[in-house]
């Protein structure tokens, strides 16, 4: 009953992505997370400031995604299901922001000109009397403060309504203090004989702060658009139409989303392959570089698999569609990259906790600064106290802190996708670089996984009858060893009988009923466990073959020994160098394999692996990894995602070695599209580079505040300069994250 209930609960759980606009600092993202997480039925929420997306996990029986969207909109943000917004929305927002900055800057220029009258070094500059007139300054500041700056008031009010404070709160407090204090002085001295030049006004402070913030936001938005280049390139690989091919040779266009398995299409030279499929006719070289990171084109012929987004270079290919548009390798890659970019690395929790209390603390520091200056340092000098308070409020906006992690995770995961490495969540970018031990599977990971049958021994001498039964059993398995046996069987048998009740024995082999006979094919260890007798001469042969480093499987029919098949597998070209590089990085490399000891030791000697455990079934691999975790810290498992699923799941990071066709391995936290260990090295290096980048961003964000806040408190940082520094601190964080796009891995 409990199993049924847990299954029902899982079926109610759903995760959706939503697009959120209107966020301007880390506090905005934190506020959305805090409020949405309190909704009944919401089980998890992650909001990414950089991507402007939210990832919501919820119980669809209790709450709908539309309810979540309405809640987000009720607190002042725009939200929609990801993908619903038009592609040009971002460009429109950027255009509006650009014109707001231009107008604000043009209106600020006269105020900046008038400000020169306060500096002795600028005494040679002629300043028209009009520019010094308080009414004129008031008139040109109104559009900046109350029209262009209205957005800050609106967002600050919505934040306060929901019981929090954000960057907009600081902007509103600082600019309003400057503007309305100046407004008060302007109209209370309007009909007095006081020389306007002797009145200390702060109109330029208000204008400068808003203008610099807009400039910072403009530069930040442009830089952030570059962080999405990786995902844009993946989207650009998609095509909207395909060319249907009929058996009579006629061709007709059809939308890709209308294609279904079984359709036949034609792809000519220079065209993109629109959907995953299998070549029925034709030969060509296909460029898969943007999908796998492999720069050398791959030869495709009859029976070859081709993938959406790859480019047919020279020949014409007739292709049978094998997947729907939403199920293609490219669609899965895009989904994985988007989810990784939306998710958070654990280190982001530090920033979230700080930004949650940062704004109230800064408001307190600003009020304390005002009080100390007005009451103690410069008694009754309101303008000086006000100036210091404004500088503190504006210098401390937590934008850089909020951008420190998500921008680096976004660029890092995007960079990884470009070279064929898919991080399913941002947290694995952080954890992988901390790994102390990497455990490798053998077959399909260190070796090519395309073994060849090298030796056979049939007990009764009838090889054709033996391979007829063995081939029927192995036809139900997709394991590399089974495929090797099938290739050998097809050379001897034209047609195989039907295998019934076929069942995989994880880590050992296969069993099935063929022609009414129970047939078992497994490694010798399982034979011993089942107490199946193996003749003495067959045992000697098994020992000899295993000492030669070959994998041996034994067959039994009706519980009687029937024969031996020996298989040898070649090392992948990159395995030795990849393992050597991992060891040079200080990572302990270990091999766990279900193969025999002799075969495992043979591979270990060739690759330089010192720690090997052989004859290890899948569940035992998971137990070994759990033991390693207790002794050595973070453990990474690298395997093919089939027999290694338990080990991949329990490891701190599971890396599934894929080949394009098996990209959707659910047990792996990271998927390497091209089945190459050198990509594991690249993934580790990229993880370390991303974490270094995040730490640099954090260091800058913290140091910037630690250094600048005291300067502002003691009046050593003018408010207009504080606005400029604050704006460019955010831009610097994004630009630093963009360096990951050029990182050498």
C-alpha positions as CSV (number, residue, x, y, z in Angstrom):
1,X,0.0,0.0,0.0
2,X,2.8,2.4,0.9
3,X,4.4,1.8,-2.5
4,X,1.2,2.7,-4.2
5,X,0.9,5.9,-2.1
6,X,4.4,7.0,-2.8
7,X,3.9,6.4,-6.5
8,X,0.7,8.5,-6.4
9,X,2.6,11.3,-4.6
10,X,5.3,11.2,-7.2
11,X,2.8,11.5,-10.0
12,X,1.3,14.7,-8.3
13,X,4.7,16.3,-8.2
14,X,5.6,18.5,-11.1
15,X,8.4,20.9,-11.9
16,X,7.9,23.8,-14.3
17,X,10.0,26.8,-15.4
18,X,8.6,30.3,-15.5
19,X,10.0,33.5,-17.0
20,X,10.1,36.4,-14.5
21,X,10.9,40.0,-15.4
22,X,11.2,43.1,-13.2
23,X,13.9,41.7,-10.9
24,X,16.7,44.2,-10.3
25,X,18.7,42.8,-7.4
26,X,19.3,39.7,-5.4
27,X,16.8,40.8,-2.8
28,X,14.1,40.7,-5.5
29,X,14.9,37.0,-6.3
30,X,15.0,36.2,-2.5
31,X,11.6,37.9,-2.0
32,X,10.0,35.9,-4.7
33,X,11.5,32.6,-3.3
34,X,10.3,33.5,0.2
35,X,6.7,34.3,-0.8
36,X,6.2,31.5,-3.3
37,X,7.7,28.9,-0.9
38,X,4.9,29.8,1.6
39,X,2.2,28.8,-0.9
40,X,0.3,25.5,-0.1
41,X,1.5,22.8,-2.4
42,X,4.8,24.5,-3.4
43,X,7.6,22.0,-2.6
44,X,10.6,23.9,-4.0
45,X,11.4,27.2,-5.7
46,X,14.6,28.5,-7.2
47,X,14.8,32.0,-8.8
48,X,17.8,32.9,-10.9
49,X,18.4,36.7,-11.2
50,X,20.7,36.3,-14.2
51,X,18.5,34.1,-16.4
52,X,15.3,35.8,-15.0
53,X,13.7,32.3,-14.6
54,X,12.2,30.4,-11.8
55,X,12.1,26.7,-11.3
56,X,9.0,25.7,-9.3
57,X,8.3,22.2,-7.9
58,X,4.7,21.8,-6.7
59,X,1.9,19.4,-6.0
60,X,-0.5,19.9,-8.9
61,X,-3.4,18.6,-6.8
62,X,-3.0,21.5,-4.5
63,X,-1.7,24.4,-6.6
64,X,-1.3,25.1,-10.3
65,X,1.5,26.9,-12.1
66,X,-1.0,29.7,-12.9
67,X,-1.6,30.2,-9.2
68,X,2.2,30.7,-8.7
69,X,2.4,33.1,-11.6
70,X,-0.5,35.1,-10.2
71,X,1.2,35.3,-6.8
72,X,4.4,36.5,-8.4
73,X,2.5,39.2,-10.3
74,X,0.7,40.3,-7.2
75,X,4.0,41.4,-5.6
76,X,5.0,43.5,-8.6
77,X,6.8,41.2,-11.0
78,X,5.8,40.0,-14.5
79,X,5.7,36.2,-14.9
80,X,4.7,33.7,-17.5
81,X,5.4,30.1,-18.4
82,X,8.9,29.9,-19.9
83,X,8.7,30.0,-23.7
84,X,5.5,32.0,-23.9
85,X,7.2,35.4,-24.1
86,X,8.1,36.7,-27.5
87,X,11.8,36.5,-28.5
88,X,12.1,40.2,-28.9
89,X,10.9,41.1,-25.4
90,X,14.4,41.3,-24.1
91,X,15.4,43.6,-26.9
92,X,12.4,45.8,-26.3
93,X,13.3,46.1,-22.6
94,X,16.9,46.9,-23.5
95,X,15.7,49.6,-26.0
96,X,13.5,51.2,-23.3
97,X,16.4,51.2,-20.8
98,X,18.7,52.7,-23.3
99,X,16.4,55.7,-24.0
100,X,15.7,56.2,-20.3
101,X,19.4,56.5,-19.8
102,X,19.9,58.8,-22.8
103,X,17.2,61.2,-21.6
104,X,18.4,61.1,-18.0
105,X,22.0,61.7,-19.1
106,X,21.0,64.7,-21.3
107,X,19.0,66.3,-18.4
108,X,21.9,65.6,-16.0
109,X,24.5,67.4,-18.1
110,X,23.4,71.0,-17.1
111,X,23.4,69.9,-13.4
112,X,26.9,68.5,-13.8
113,X,28.0,71.7,-15.5
114,X,26.6,73.7,-12.6
115,X,28.2,71.4,-10.1
116,X,31.7,72.6,-11.3
117,X,31.0,75.8,-9.4
118,X,31.7,73.9,-6.2
119,X,35.3,73.0,-7.2
120,X,38.2,75.4,-7.0
121,X,40.1,73.6,-9.7
122,X,37.2,74.3,-12.2
123,X,37.1,78.1,-11.6
124,X,38.2,78.7,-15.2
125,X,35.0,77.2,-16.5
126,X,32.2,79.6,-17.4
127,X,28.9,78.6,-15.9
128,X,25.7,80.4,-17.2
129,X,23.6,81.9,-14.4
130,X,20.6,80.0,-15.5
131,X,22.3,76.7,-14.7
132,X,22.8,77.9,-11.1
133,X,19.2,78.9,-10.7
134,X,17.5,76.5,-8.1
135,X,14.1,76.7,-10.0
136,X,15.9,75.6,-13.3
137,X,17.6,72.8,-11.5
138,X,14.4,71.7,-9.9
139,X,12.6,71.8,-13.3
140,X,15.1,69.6,-15.1
141,X,15.4,67.1,-12.2
142,X,11.7,66.4,-11.9
143,X,11.6,64.2,-15.1
144,X,14.6,62.2,-13.8
145,X,13.3,61.8,-10.3
146,X,9.6,61.4,-10.7
147,X,9.1,60.1,-14.3
148,X,12.2,58.1,-15.2
149,X,12.7,57.3,-11.6
150,X,9.1,56.3,-10.9
151,X,10.0,52.7,-11.6
152,X,12.2,52.7,-8.4
153,X,9.3,54.0,-6.3
154,X,6.9,51.5,-7.7
155,X,9.2,48.5,-7.0
156,X,10.2,49.8,-3.6
157,X,6.5,50.2,-2.5
158,X,5.7,46.7,-3.7
159,X,8.7,45.3,-1.8
160,X,7.6,47.1,1.4
161,X,4.0,45.8,1.0
162,X,5.4,42.2,1.0
163,X,7.5,43.0,4.1
164,X,10.9,43.3,2.6
165,X,13.4,45.8,1.3
166,X,15.6,45.7,-1.8
167,X,17.9,47.8,-4.0
168,X,15.0,50.0,-5.1
169,X,14.4,50.9,-1.4
170,X,17.9,52.2,-1.1
171,X,17.7,54.1,-4.4
172,X,14.4,55.7,-3.4
173,X,15.6,56.7,0.1
174,X,18.8,58.2,-1.1
175,X,17.5,60.1,-4.2
176,X,14.3,61.2,-2.4
177,X,16.4,62.6,0.5
178,X,18.5,64.6,-2.0
179,X,15.6,65.7,-4.2
180,X,13.0,66.7,-1.6
181,X,15.6,68.4,0.7
182,X,16.7,70.5,-2.3
183,X,13.1,71.1,-3.2
184,X,12.5,72.3,0.4
185,X,15.4,74.8,0.2
186,X,14.5,76.0,-3.3
187,X,11.0,77.1,-2.3
188,X,11.7,78.3,1.3
189,X,14.4,80.7,0.0
190,X,12.6,81.7,-3.2
191,X,11.6,85.2,-1.9
192,X,14.6,85.8,0.3
193,X,17.7,87.9,-0.6
194,X,20.0,84.8,-0.3
195,X,22.4,84.3,-3.2
196,X,21.3,81.1,-5.0
197,X,25.0,80.1,-5.3
198,X,25.4,79.9,-1.6
199,X,22.6,77.4,-1.2
200,X,23.8,73.8,-1.0
201,X,21.4,71.8,-3.2
202,X,21.6,68.1,-4.1
203,X,19.6,68.0,-7.4
204,X,22.7,66.8,-9.2
205,X,23.2,64.1,-6.6
206,X,19.7,62.7,-7.3
207,X,20.2,63.0,-11.1
208,X,23.6,61.4,-11.0
209,X,22.6,58.5,-8.9
210,X,19.6,57.6,-11.2
211,X,21.6,58.2,-14.4
212,X,24.5,56.0,-13.2
213,X,22.2,53.3,-12.0
214,X,20.5,53.3,-15.4
215,X,23.9,53.2,-17.2
216,X,25.0,50.3,-14.9
217,X,21.7,48.4,-15.6
218,X,22.1,49.0,-19.4
219,X,25.7,47.7,-19.4
220,X,24.7,44.8,-17.1
221,X,21.8,43.8,-19.3
222,X,24.0,43.8,-22.4
223,X,26.6,41.8,-20.7
224,X,24.0,39.3,-19.3
225,X,22.6,38.8,-22.8
226,X,26.1,37.5,-23.8
227,X,25.9,34.9,-21.0
228,X,23.0,33.3,-22.9
229,X,25.0,32.8,-26.1
230,X,25.5,29.1,-25.5
231,X,21.8,28.4,-25.2
232,X,21.1,30.7,-28.1
233,X,23.5,28.6,-30.3
234,X,21.7,25.5,-29.3
235,X,18.3,27.0,-30.2
236,X,19.8,28.1,-33.5
237,X,20.6,24.5,-34.3
238,X,16.9,23.7,-34.4
239,X,15.1,23.9,-37.7
240,X,11.4,24.5,-38.2
241,X,10.8,22.5,-41.4
242,X,11.9,19.2,-42.9
243,X,11.5,17.7,-46.4
244,X,9.4,14.5,-46.5
245,X,10.5,11.9,-49.0
246,X,8.1,9.5,-50.7
247,X,9.1,6.2,-52.2
248,X,8.3,7.5,-55.7
249,X,10.9,10.2,-55.2
250,X,8.6,13.1,-54.6
251,X,9.4,15.7,-51.9
252,X,7.2,17.9,-49.8
253,X,7.8,20.3,-46.8
254,X,6.5,19.5,-43.3
255,X,6.9,21.3,-40.0
256,X,9.4,19.4,-37.8
257,X,6.9,19.3,-34.9
258,X,4.6,17.3,-37.1
259,X,7.2,14.6,-37.8
260,X,6.7,11.2,-36.1
261,X,8.7,8.0,-35.9
262,X,8.4,6.2,-39.2
263,X,8.3,9.3,-41.4
264,X,11.1,9.4,-44.1
265,X,12.9,12.6,-44.9
266,X,15.6,13.7,-47.2
267,X,18.6,15.9,-46.1
268,X,20.7,17.4,-48.8
269,X,24.3,18.6,-48.8
270,X,24.7,21.7,-46.6
271,X,21.4,21.3,-44.8
272,X,20.9,20.7,-41.1
273,X,19.4,17.4,-40.0
274,X,16.0,18.5,-38.6
275,X,15.3,15.5,-36.3
276,X,16.9,12.4,-34.9
277,X,16.7,9.4,-37.2
278,X,18.5,6.5,-38.9
279,X,20.0,6.6,-42.4
280,X,18.2,4.4,-44.9
281,X,20.2,5.4,-47.9
282,X,23.1,7.5,-48.8
283,X,26.6,8.4,-47.5
284,X,27.9,11.7,-46.2
285,X,30.1,13.4,-43.6
286,X,28.1,15.0,-40.8
287,X,29.4,17.8,-38.6
288,X,28.4,17.1,-35.0
289,X,30.7,19.6,-33.4
290,X,28.1,21.9,-31.8
291,X,26.4,18.8,-30.3
292,X,29.3,16.7,-29.1
293,X,32.3,19.1,-29.1
294,X,34.0,16.8,-31.7
295,X,35.4,19.0,-34.5
296,X,36.1,16.1,-36.9
297,X,33.0,15.3,-39.1
298,X,31.6,11.8,-38.7
299,X,31.0,9.5,-41.6
300,X,27.3,8.4,-42.0
301,X,26.0,5.5,-44.1
302,X,23.2,3.0,-44.1
303,X,22.1,2.2,-40.5
304,X,23.9,5.2,-39.0
305,X,22.2,7.3,-36.4
306,X,21.9,11.1,-37.1
307,X,20.9,13.8,-34.7
308,X,18.9,17.0,-35.0
309,X,21.1,20.2,-35.3
310,X,24.0,18.4,-37.0
311,X,25.1,19.5,-40.5
312,X,25.1,17.3,-43.5
313,X,28.3,18.3,-45.3
314,X,28.5,16.7,-48.8
315,X,26.1,13.8,-49.7
316,X,22.4,13.3,-49.7
317,X,20.8,11.2,-46.9
318,X,17.5,9.5,-46.8
319,X,16.6,9.2,-43.1
320,X,13.9,7.4,-41.2
321,X,12.6,9.5,-38.3
322,X,13.1,7.7,-34.9
323,X,12.1,10.4,-32.4
324,X,9.6,13.2,-32.1
325,X,10.9,16.8,-32.0
326,X,10.5,17.1,-28.2
327,X,12.4,13.9,-27.7
328,X,15.5,14.6,-29.8
329,X,19.0,14.6,-28.4
330,X,19.2,18.4,-29.1
331,X,15.9,19.0,-27.2
332,X,17.2,17.1,-24.2
333,X,20.5,19.0,-24.3
334,X,18.6,22.4,-24.3
335,X,16.4,21.3,-21.5
336,X,19.3,20.1,-19.4
337,X,21.3,23.3,-20.0
338,X,18.3,25.5,-19.2
339,X,17.7,23.6,-15.9
340,X,21.3,23.8,-14.9
341,X,21.4,27.6,-15.6
342,X,18.2,28.1,-13.5
343,X,19.4,26.0,-10.6
344,X,21.7,27.3,-7.8
345,X,25.1,26.2,-6.6
346,X,25.2,25.6,-2.8
347,X,27.6,28.6,-2.4
348,X,24.7,30.8,-3.5
349,X,23.0,30.2,-0.1
350,X,25.7,32.4,1.4
351,X,24.7,35.3,-0.8
352,X,21.0,34.6,-0.2
353,X,21.3,34.8,3.5
354,X,23.4,38.0,3.4
355,X,21.1,39.8,0.9
356,X,18.1,38.8,3.1
357,X,19.3,41.1,5.9
358,X,21.7,43.4,4.0
359,X,19.3,46.2,3.0
360,X,17.8,46.7,6.5
361,X,21.3,46.7,8.0
362,X,22.5,49.3,5.5
363,X,19.5,51.5,6.2
364,X,20.4,51.3,9.9
365,X,24.1,52.2,9.1
366,X,22.9,55.1,7.0
367,X,20.7,56.5,9.8
368,X,23.5,56.0,12.3
369,X,25.9,57.9,10.0
370,X,23.4,60.8,9.7
371,X,23.0,60.9,13.5
372,X,26.7,60.8,14.3
373,X,27.5,63.5,11.7
374,X,24.6,65.8,12.6
375,X,25.0,65.5,16.4
376,X,28.7,64.9,16.9
377,X,31.1,65.3,14.0
378,X,29.6,68.4,12.4
379,X,26.8,69.6,14.7
380,X,23.8,71.1,13.1
381,X,25.3,70.8,9.6
382,X,22.3,69.2,7.9
383,X,23.7,69.2,4.3
384,X,26.9,67.3,5.3
385,X,25.0,64.7,7.3
386,X,22.5,64.2,4.5
387,X,25.3,63.8,1.9
388,X,27.0,61.1,4.0
389,X,23.8,59.3,4.6
390,X,22.9,59.3,0.9
391,X,26.4,58.0,-0.1
392,X,26.1,55.1,2.4
393,X,22.6,54.2,1.1
394,X,23.6,54.1,-2.5
395,X,27.1,52.5,-2.3
396,X,25.7,49.5,-0.5
397,X,23.2,48.1,-3.0
398,X,23.7,44.3,-3.0
399,X,23.6,43.9,-6.8
400,X,27.1,42.6,-7.2
401,X,26.6,40.1,-4.4
402,X,23.4,38.7,-6.0
403,X,25.0,38.3,-9.4
404,X,28.2,36.7,-8.1
405,X,27.1,33.1,-8.4
406,X,24.3,32.8,-11.0
407,X,26.2,34.6,-13.7
408,X,29.2,32.3,-13.3
409,X,27.0,29.1,-13.1
410,X,25.2,30.3,-16.2
411,X,28.3,30.9,-18.3
412,X,30.1,27.9,-16.9
413,X,27.3,25.4,-17.7
414,X,26.8,27.1,-21.1
415,X,30.6,26.7,-21.9
416,X,30.4,23.1,-20.8
417,X,27.5,22.4,-23.2
418,X,29.5,23.8,-26.1
419,X,32.1,21.1,-25.6
420,X,29.6,18.3,-25.0
421,X,29.4,18.2,-21.2
422,X,25.9,18.6,-19.7
423,X,25.6,19.6,-16.0
424,X,22.1,18.8,-14.9
425,X,22.2,21.3,-12.0
426,X,24.4,24.2,-11.0
427,X,25.4,22.5,-7.7
428,X,27.4,19.8,-9.6
429,X,29.6,22.5,-11.1
430,X,30.6,23.2,-7.5
431,X,30.8,19.7,-6.1
432,X,32.8,18.2,-9.0
433,X,35.8,20.5,-8.5
434,X,36.0,19.3,-4.8
435,X,36.2,15.6,-5.7
436,X,39.0,13.7,-4.1
437,X,38.3,10.3,-5.7
438,X,37.1,9.4,-9.2
439,X,35.8,5.8,-9.6
440,X,35.7,4.5,-13.2
441,X,33.8,1.7,-14.7
442,X,35.8,-0.4,-17.3
443,X,33.6,-1.5,-20.2
444,X,32.4,1.5,-22.3
445,X,34.2,4.0,-20.0
446,X,37.9,3.2,-20.1
447,X,37.5,0.8,-23.0
448,X,35.7,1.4,-26.2
449,X,32.7,-0.8,-25.1
450,X,32.8,-2.4,-28.6
451,X,34.4,-5.8,-27.6
452,X,35.0,-8.5,-30.2
453,X,34.6,-12.3,-29.7
454,X,38.1,-13.8,-29.8
455,X,37.6,-17.4,-28.6
456,X,34.8,-19.9,-28.4
457,X,34.4,-23.3,-27.0
458,X,31.3,-25.4,-27.5
459,X,30.9,-28.4,-25.3
460,X,29.0,-30.7,-27.7
461,X,30.8,-29.4,-30.8
462,X,27.7,-28.1,-32.6
463,X,28.7,-24.4,-32.9
464,X,25.8,-23.3,-35.1
465,X,23.2,-24.7,-32.7
466,X,25.1,-23.2,-29.8
467,X,25.1,-19.7,-31.3
468,X,21.5,-20.0,-32.4
469,X,20.4,-20.3,-28.8
470,X,23.0,-17.8,-27.4
471,X,22.2,-15.3,-30.1
472,X,18.5,-15.5,-29.3
473,X,19.1,-14.8,-25.6
474,X,21.6,-11.9,-26.2
475,X,19.3,-10.3,-28.7
476,X,17.2,-9.1,-25.8
477,X,20.2,-7.2,-24.2
478,X,21.8,-4.0,-25.2
479,X,25.0,-4.5,-23.2
480,X,28.3,-4.1,-25.2
481,X,29.3,-7.7,-24.5
482,X,25.9,-8.9,-25.7
483,X,26.3,-6.9,-28.8
484,X,29.8,-8.5,-29.5
485,X,28.3,-12.0,-29.1
486,X,25.4,-11.0,-31.4
487,X,27.9,-9.9,-34.1
488,X,29.7,-13.2,-33.8
489,X,26.4,-15.1,-33.8
490,X,25.1,-13.4,-37.0
491,X,28.2,-14.7,-38.9
492,X,27.1,-18.2,-38.2
493,X,23.3,-18.0,-38.0
494,X,20.8,-16.5,-40.5
495,X,17.7,-16.5,-38.3
496,X,17.3,-16.8,-34.5
497,X,14.5,-18.4,-32.7
498,X,12.2,-16.4,-30.3
499,X,13.6,-15.8,-26.8
500,X,10.8,-15.8,-24.1
501,X,10.9,-14.6,-20.5
502,X,14.2,-12.8,-21.2
503,X,15.6,-11.3,-18.0
504,X,18.8,-9.4,-17.3
505,X,20.8,-10.4,-14.2
506,X,22.4,-7.0,-13.4
507,X,26.2,-7.3,-13.3
508,X,26.2,-11.0,-14.3
509,X,24.4,-11.7,-17.6
510,X,21.1,-12.8,-19.2
511,X,18.7,-15.6,-19.0
512,X,15.7,-16.6,-21.2
513,X,13.8,-19.6,-22.5
514,X,14.6,-20.6,-26.1
515,X,12.8,-23.5,-27.9
516,X,11.5,-24.5,-24.5
517,X,14.9,-24.7,-23.0
518,X,16.0,-22.5,-20.0
519,X,19.2,-20.8,-21.1
520,X,21.7,-18.8,-18.9
521,X,24.6,-16.7,-20.1
522,X,26.7,-15.1,-17.4
523,X,30.2,-14.7,-16.0
524,X,31.9,-17.7,-14.3
525,X,31.3,-16.2,-10.9
526,X,27.5,-16.4,-11.2
527,X,27.8,-20.0,-12.5
528,X,29.7,-20.9,-9.2
529,X,27.0,-19.1,-7.1
530,X,24.3,-21.2,-8.9
531,X,26.4,-24.4,-8.4
532,X,26.3,-25.2,-12.1
533,X,29.0,-27.8,-12.9
534,X,31.8,-26.7,-15.2
535,X,34.1,-29.5,-16.6
536,X,37.7,-29.5,-15.6
537,X,39.1,-28.8,-19.1
538,X,36.6,-25.9,-19.5
539,X,37.8,-24.4,-16.1
540,X,41.4,-24.6,-17.3
541,X,40.4,-22.8,-20.5
542,X,38.5,-20.1,-18.5
543,X,41.6,-19.5,-16.4
544,X,43.9,-19.2,-19.4
545,X,41.6,-16.8,-21.2
546,X,41.2,-14.6,-18.1
547,X,44.9,-14.4,-17.5
548,X,45.2,-13.1,-21.1
549,X,43.0,-10.2,-19.9
550,X,39.9,-11.3,-21.8
551,X,36.3,-11.2,-20.5
552,X,34.8,-14.7,-20.3
553,X,31.1,-15.6,-20.4
554,X,29.8,-19.1,-19.9
555,X,26.5,-20.6,-21.3
556,X,24.3,-23.2,-19.7
557,X,21.2,-24.9,-21.2
558,X,18.8,-26.6,-18.9
559,X,21.3,-26.0,-16.1
560,X,24.0,-28.0,-18.0
561,X,27.3,-26.4,-19.1
562,X,27.1,-25.6,-22.9
563,X,30.1,-23.5,-23.8
564,X,32.5,-20.6,-23.4
565,X,32.8,-17.3,-25.2
566,X,35.8,-15.0,-24.7
567,X,35.7,-11.3,-25.5
568,X,38.4,-8.7,-25.7
569,X,37.9,-4.9,-25.6
570,X,40.2,-2.1,-26.7
571,X,41.2,0.9,-24.7
572,X,39.8,4.3,-25.8
573,X,42.6,6.4,-27.3
574,X,42.2,9.1,-24.7
575,X,41.9,6.9,-21.6
576,X,45.6,6.7,-20.6
577,X,46.2,10.5,-21.0
578,X,42.9,11.4,-19.2
579,X,43.7,9.2,-16.2
580,X,47.2,10.6,-16.1
581,X,45.9,14.1,-16.1
582,X,43.4,13.4,-13.3
583,X,46.2,12.0,-11.1
584,X,48.3,15.0,-11.8
585,X,45.4,17.1,-10.5
586,X,45.7,15.3,-7.2
587,X,42.6,13.1,-7.8
588,X,42.7,9.5,-6.7
589,X,41.6,7.2,-9.6
590,X,40.0,3.8,-8.9
591,X,38.5,1.2,-11.2
592,X,35.4,-0.9,-10.3
593,X,34.3,-3.5,-12.8
594,X,32.1,-6.6,-12.9
595,X,34.7,-8.2,-15.2
596,X,37.2,-10.8,-14.0
597,X,40.4,-9.9,-12.0
598,X,42.8,-10.7,-14.9
599,X,41.0,-8.6,-17.4
600,X,40.7,-5.7,-14.9
601,X,44.4,-5.9,-14.0
602,X,45.4,-5.9,-17.7
603,X,43.5,-2.7,-18.3
604,X,44.8,-1.2,-15.0
605,X,48.4,-1.8,-16.0
606,X,47.9,-0.2,-19.4
607,X,46.3,3.0,-17.9
608,X,48.3,3.4,-14.8
609,X,45.4,2.8,-12.3
610,X,46.7,1.4,-9.0
611,X,43.5,0.6,-7.3
612,X,41.2,-2.0,-8.9
613,X,38.3,-4.1,-7.7
614,X,37.0,-6.8,-10.1
615,X,34.0,-9.1,-10.1
616,X,31.9,-6.3,-8.5
617,X,28.2,-6.5,-9.2
618,X,26.2,-3.2,-9.6
619,X,24.8,-3.0,-6.1
620,X,28.2,-3.7,-4.6
621,X,29.7,-0.8,-6.6
622,X,27.2,1.5,-4.8
623,X,28.3,0.1,-1.4
624,X,32.0,0.6,-2.2
625,X,31.3,4.2,-3.1
626,X,29.5,4.8,0.1
627,X,32.4,3.5,2.0
628,X,34.8,5.7,0.1
629,X,32.6,8.7,0.8
630,X,33.0,8.1,4.6
631,X,36.8,7.8,4.3
632,X,37.8,10.2,1.5
633,X,35.2,12.9,1.1
634,X,33.6,13.7,-2.3
635,X,33.5,10.7,-4.7
636,X,32.7,10.9,-8.4
637,X,31.5,7.8,-10.3
638,X,32.0,7.6,-14.1
639,X,30.0,4.9,-15.9
640,X,27.8,4.1,-18.9
641,X,24.6,4.8,-16.9
642,X,23.1,1.3,-17.4
643,X,24.7,-1.3,-15.0
644,X,26.3,1.6,-13.2
645,X,23.0,3.3,-12.3
646,X,23.1,2.5,-8.5
647,X,26.7,3.7,-8.2
648,X,26.0,6.8,-10.3
649,X,23.1,7.6,-8.0
650,X,24.8,7.3,-4.7
651,X,28.0,9.1,-5.7
652,X,28.4,12.8,-4.9
653,X,28.5,13.3,-8.6
654,X,27.6,10.7,-11.2
655,X,29.0,11.2,-14.7
656,X,27.3,9.2,-17.4
657,X,29.3,8.5,-20.5
658,X,27.0,8.9,-23.4
659,X,27.2,8.5,-27.2
660,X,24.4,10.8,-28.4
661,X,21.8,8.0,-28.6
662,X,21.7,7.4,-24.8
663,X,21.9,11.1,-23.8
664,X,18.9,10.9,-21.5
665,X,20.6,8.8,-18.9
666,X,18.6,9.8,-15.7
667,X,21.0,8.4,-13.2
668,X,23.9,10.7,-14.1
669,X,24.3,14.2,-12.7
670,X,26.6,15.1,-15.5
671,X,26.4,13.6,-19.0
672,X,29.4,13.5,-21.4
673,X,27.8,13.3,-24.8
674,X,31.0,12.0,-26.5
675,X,32.0,8.8,-24.7
676,X,35.5,10.1,-23.9
677,X,37.3,10.3,-20.6
678,X,39.1,13.5,-21.7
679,X,35.8,15.2,-21.3
680,X,35.7,14.2,-17.7
681,X,39.0,16.0,-17.2
682,X,37.6,19.0,-19.0
683,X,34.5,18.9,-16.7
684,X,36.7,18.9,-13.6
685,X,38.8,21.8,-14.9
686,X,35.7,23.7,-15.8
687,X,34.2,23.1,-12.4
688,X,37.4,24.4,-10.7
689,X,37.5,27.4,-13.1
690,X,33.8,28.2,-12.3
691,X,34.3,28.0,-8.6
692,X,37.4,30.2,-8.8
693,X,35.3,32.7,-10.8
694,X,32.5,32.7,-8.2
695,X,35.0,33.2,-5.4
696,X,36.5,36.2,-7.3
697,X,33.1,37.7,-7.7
698,X,32.3,37.2,-4.0
699,X,35.6,38.7,-3.0
700,X,35.0,41.7,-5.2
701,X,31.4,42.2,-3.9
702,X,32.4,41.9,-0.3
703,X,35.6,44.0,-0.5
704,X,33.8,46.7,-2.5
705,X,31.3,47.1,0.3
706,X,33.8,46.8,3.1
707,X,36.1,49.4,1.6
708,X,33.5,51.9,0.3
709,X,31.0,52.0,3.1
710,X,33.5,53.5,5.6
711,X,34.6,56.0,3.0
712,X,31.0,57.0,2.5
713,X,30.4,57.3,6.3
714,X,33.2,59.7,6.7
715,X,32.3,61.9,3.8
716,X,35.2,60.7,1.6
717,X,32.9,59.5,-1.2
718,X,30.5,61.9,-2.8
719,X,27.0,60.5,-3.5
720,X,27.3,60.9,-7.3
721,X,30.6,59.0,-7.2
722,X,29.0,56.3,-5.0
723,X,26.3,55.8,-7.6
724,X,28.9,55.3,-10.3
725,X,30.9,52.9,-8.3
726,X,27.9,50.9,-7.3
727,X,26.6,50.6,-10.9
728,X,30.0,49.5,-12.2
729,X,30.5,46.9,-9.5
730,X,27.6,44.9,-10.9
731,X,28.9,45.2,-14.4
732,X,32.4,44.1,-13.3
733,X,30.9,40.9,-11.8
734,X,29.1,40.0,-15.1
735,X,32.2,40.8,-17.2
736,X,34.3,38.6,-14.9
737,X,31.9,35.7,-15.3
738,X,32.0,36.1,-19.1
739,X,35.7,35.3,-19.0
740,X,34.7,31.6,-18.5
741,X,33.6,31.6,-22.1
742,X,37.3,31.8,-23.1
743,X,38.6,29.5,-20.4
744,X,41.1,26.9,-21.6
745,X,39.9,23.4,-20.6
